[in-house]
Amino acid sequence: MKRFIAVSAMTLLAACSTTSNTTEQQPPAWSYEGNTGPAHWAQLTPEYGACNGKNQSPVDLTSFTEASLKPLQFQYKAGGNEVVNNGHTVQVNYDVGSSVFIDGVQFNLVQFHFHAPSENHINGMSYPLEAHLVHKDRHGNLAVVAVMFKEGTPNEGLAKVWAQMPQNKGDKNALSPPVSVSEILPKNRDHYRFNGSLTTPPCSEGVIWTVMKQPMTASKAQIAQFAGVLHHANNRPIQATNARTILK
């Protein structure tokens, strides 16, 4: 089986940070449109040069390669303690103690966040909402578990987060009691696997991507509520697969 090389979690934590340090120079601002949009990320600063890389995410998952993927072992408990609006997404920060085992390696859940419409596609199909569950191993390497949502019945897990969703950039709210990410995971744990990158600057490569095959449902109102808070789509365009294989 193809070996997947993970990227340090520090780059993601920096990219998703909602705080600033006035004594340190901040990286250039980026967005999802205009002169600071995805087409220009790599030119904003050398720090974002990887955005022009050959193993970028998201991708259209198609032309699959059959593989004997080991079952995922989720060990999640209620630990979502804070929901943050950082202007790019709505993110739920997670207490330590929840993890997933991928090919025998333990990755600890750090946070999960959302994109609308979906960033990854499956066989050319886009979904109205996608969740990214971000994990790191004991060396700081990253793995993302992605869950697609189609329009349908309301999702109870989303409802608990949405009830406290901050309306303005930079705001955050405590989640009490803590929420469980298990409520947005499908019962069928079949999945796809590929090697990719962060989908936001600095676009660092080496991220292990696991995309659940079975989508969950979210109501039309839940999808609209998320979109209304951000006021813009927050999906990076599909990137070229190049020489990568998509395992199933």
Secondary structure, 3 states (H helix, E strand, C coil): CCCCCCCEHHHHHHHCCCCCCCCCCCCCCCCCCHHHCHHHHHHHCHHHHHHHCCCCCCCEECCEECCCCCCCEEECCCCEEEEEECCCCEEEEECCCCEEEECCEEEEEEEEEEECCCCCEECCECCCEEEEEEEECCCCEEEEEEEEEEECCCCHHHHHHHCCCCCCCCCEEEEEEEECHHHHCCCCCCEEEEEEECCCCCCCEEEEEEEECCCEEECHHHHHHHHHHHCCCCCCCCCCCCCCCEEC
